[in-house]
Amino acid sequence: MLNTAPNLQACDDFYETLIKAHEGLSTTESHAMNARLVLLLANHIGDQATLQHALQLARGADALGAAQVAPEGITPAVPSHTRAQAPTAA
């Protein structure tokens, strides 16, 4: 069973570390790093049903494909490197 209740110790510290891990990476490199991280954590979890549930929640759909709200305590954030940046003055 997937635990969606807040479970991280020092979650702000982890989030900061995660964002710092992306610093200096191109968007492509950042996506590749995220993919490797997902695969490492999926291997650690190992349970197919739990991983399937996580994929469904992460995509925002239940088993029937209906829209679903993110679980309480989980707030998706856009990585800073993908946010639109204001053009610099010439």
C-alpha angles and dihedrals in degrees: 000000000000115000108220096167115106104279108154119109108223092002092178090056091051092048090051090049091049093051091046090052087062096049113119094014123121117237089259092050090047092052090048091051091050090050092051091048091051091050093048092050092043089054090050092051093044098177112118096206092051092048092048090051091049091051091051093050093044091052090048097240135109123225090281093051096251118147114266135189117242112264117267111274094025114099115176114223131195111240111246094240090062097049117106110259125209114250114257119242115255 
